[in-house]
Amino acid sequence: METLPRFGISRADMMKRVARFKDLKGSDGGLPDSKMPGCERTLYNVIGFQPPKGAGDAMTSPVGDDASRLAAIPISEGFNLGYCRAKPGHGPMMHNHDTNETFIPMTGVWRASWENESGKVEAVDLNPLDVISFPPGAIRRFENVTPGDANQEAILMFVIGGDGPKAEFTDQAMDTLERAGVWPKKP
């Protein structure tokens, strides 16, 4: 006997839940490190949330306030799915989320780094279709480390839990951004 709710859905309504990669609108801004050399990347918010309420300073949407407004399928059903496109040597600075974040390289080789229990940085390199899943609170970052052509971008898929999760860059990352002049100094 079926116990879960069920219903039929029209083709028109289902087509509102289809996103074609070629039609996605990406953003290269909206995060504190967006203008930092070596952090440049384009984020594509495919399924997902809007910016969290009360965002500001180092706290923001995990995809940045700009990309969060560009969701191809703007639903709130407990998770976000998107892509990051970046050249080798590029990726965000160390940051944290209040929910799970999972990475799946689609093309290229991506390094996922985190702080261990002693505060030292560890890393693992991931090939296409490998998966790493960070729990809430783990300090992490990712970087395209694909060998070869320095201008050849690779794509990383990310899945982030929640309907309005927050991301926060570490104090060290924010100090680096302030010293580089790409983020306003604290008063």
N, C-alpha and C positions, 0 to 999 in steps of 0.2 A: 504494500500500500504506500503510495506517495505521500510524503509529509511536508515537503518544501513547497513554498508558494511557486506558482508557475503561471505563465500567460503567453499568448501569442504576440508577436511584434511585427509591425508592418515593415515592408522593405524600405519605405521612406524613412521610418524611424531608425532602422538598422543602418542605413547609409549615413546617418549623422554620426555613427560610431565607427566609420571607416576613415583612416588617415593614410594618404599616399605620401611616401617619403619625398617624392619629387615636389610636392606641394607644401611641405612643412615650412613654417616661418621660424627661423632661428634668431637668436640674439647673442651678441658678443658683449653685452653690458649688463649692468644691474647688480653686480656683486662687488664687494670691496676690492678684490684683486683683479677685476676685469681689465684694467689698464696697466697692470704690472707686467713688464717684459718677462716672457717665459710663461705667463699665465693665460695668454690670449687663447680663446677657444670660442666655439659657437655652441650654444645649448639649444636643443629643440625639445620643447615641452609637448609631448604627443598626447598623453592621457593625463589630465591632472588638475591639480589644485591651483588656487590663486595665492597671492602673497599672504603670509600670516598677519593677523592683526597685531599691532604693537611692534612691528619690525622697525629697525633703524640701527644706525652705527654698525657694529659687527654682526648683528642678527638680521637675517633675511630669509626669504624663501630659499630652499636648497637649489633651485634652478635660477635664482635671481629674480628680482621684481619684474624686469623686462620680459624675460621668457615665460614667467608664470602667467602673464596676461595673454600669451599667444598660444594657449593650449589648443591643439587641433581638435581634440575631443574633450571639451570642458565639463567633465563630470567629477563628482566627489563621491567615490565609492571605496575609499579606504587605501588608495595607493596612487602613485604617480609613475608614469613610464616615459622616458625620454632618451635622447641621444646627445652625446658630446662629440664634436668633430674638432680635432686639433692636430697640429704639426708635431713631429718628434721634438721632445724636450719641453713640451707644453702641458700644463695641467694646473689645477687650482693649488693654492697654498693649504697648509694644514688647517683642518676645520672639524667640526663636530655636528651631529644631528641629534634631535630628540626622538628620532625613530630609526628603524632599520634602513640601511642603504645597501643595495646589491648591485654589483657591476658585472657586465658580460661583454667582453670585447667582441665586436662584430668583424672588424678588420684590424690588422696590425697587432702589435704587442704592446700591452699596457702594464705599467708597474703600479701596484696598489701598495701603499705604505701606511704604517700605523705606529703609534707610540705603544710600546709594551708596558708591562706593569712597573718597570724601572724608569720609564720615561725615555728610553732609547728607541730610535726609529728602526723598525724592521720592514721588510718588503718582500713581495712575491711578484714575479712576472707572469702575466696571463696571456695565453694565446687565444685566437678566435674560439668562441663558444665555451671557454672556461668560465667559472663563476666564483666570485668571492662575495660574502655577505657580512657586512659590518653591523654589530649590534648598536642600539642607541648608546650614546655616550663615548664611543670609541673615537679617538682623534685619528683622522685619516686624510689621505689625499690620493690622487691618481695622476699618472703622467704617461703620455705616449712615448714609448721607448723603441719604436720600430726602427730597425737598422735600415740604412740606405738613404734614399732621396730625402733631404731635409725639408723639402716643400710638399711631400706627399702626406696629406692628412689621413688619419685613421678615425674609425668610428667606434665609440664605446656606448653600449646601452646601459641605462641605469633604471632601477626600480626603487622607489622610496615609499615607505609606509606612511599612512595617515592622510587626512584630508586637508590639513593646514600645518604641516611640520615646519620646524624652524631649523635653520643652520646658523652656526656661529663660528667665526674664524678665531683661532687661538690668539691670545694676547701677543705672543711672539710674532705671529703673522701680521697682526694689526700694527705693531711697532715698526716692522719692516716696511709696510705700505706707507706709513706716515713718514718715515725717514726718506723713502724714495720719492715722496711728494705726490703720490697717486691717490692718497686718502687724507682728508683734513685731520690736522692734529687735534688731540683732545684738549678741551679748554683747561 
